[in-house]
Amino acid sequence: EESPIPTMSGQKKRVAIIGSGNWGCAIAKIVGANCKRHPEFEDTVKMWVFEEMINGRKLTEIINTEHENVKYMKGIKLPDNIVAEPDLVKAATGAHVLIFVLPHQFLGNICKKIAGAHAPDCIAISLIKAVHFDDKGMVLISDMIRQGLNGMDCSVLMGANLAKEVASGAFCETTIGSRLEHNGRLLLKVFNDPLFHVSVVNDVPGVEVCGALKNVVALGAGFTDGMGLGDNSKAAIIRIGLMEMKRFIQAHFPGVMDKTFFESCGVADLIVTCYGGGEPPRAAG
């Protein structure tokens, strides 16, 4: 067991989750349990929830009393130390670790609102499987967060992680891409679990762009399903797609390592998205 990782002032680290959809609630189960288990973290984990009314009750009230997000993850109980917070700034206040798990189009306004509310030594991690485009081309979501939060270090977590299976406790793997080794070690403690095995690699763009591009290949896999072409054809699409992902990513980010494509964020996430029931890109195909 590693020794606790202290904050700048020596107090326990506070973790906050920004987002509460199905993936947010699935990961909240793991994060909540880990923050209770490891002494360097505060027990309470605030989770920002966009307030909605469900059958006359506030969604945050339901989550905080019944420990269940009845809209996005019905039937899955959240740890009692996960506290739903409708006020974004309050959710982020004093946080040493900010976990972003929400649609990326909301990031700009969210970062503006919470910048400065967090702890001075705060780090971020994005669980958002997407890339953004501006008039200059492709922009990493981690770079959007870093720029929006005054240069804060931002890691990424991607992998073969269907939210319902993670929430139900089925074993899976995932990959964290982190630029700084000590931040990677801290995030390993936040997320690693006997049933959620985390590997940390020093390759943020490789991990991150794999998480976005696999959706393009999954469309092709969906086309093979729709055309009745069978598993041989789908396997060919997956293999060719993986090679095209590798060429594309390494052309745009020359430092991306070959081995990243064989982590959960690469080949495993590609397979589960192309075969997984109900995955949107494959279903759209």
Secondary structure, DSSP 8 states (H G I E B T S, - for coil): -------TTS--B-EEEE--SHHHHHHHHHHHHHHHHSTTB-S-EEEE----EETTEEHHHHHHHH---TTTSTT----TTEEEES-HHHHHTT-SEEEE-S-GGGHHHHHHHHTTTS-TT-EEEE----EEEETTEEEEHHHHHHHHTTT--EEEEESS--HHHHHHT--EEEEEE-SSHHHHHHHHHHH-BTTEEEEEES-HHHHHHHHHHHHHHHHHHHHHHHTT-HHHHHHHHHHHHHHHHHHHHHHH-TT--GGGGGSIIIIIHHHHHHHSTT-HHHHH-
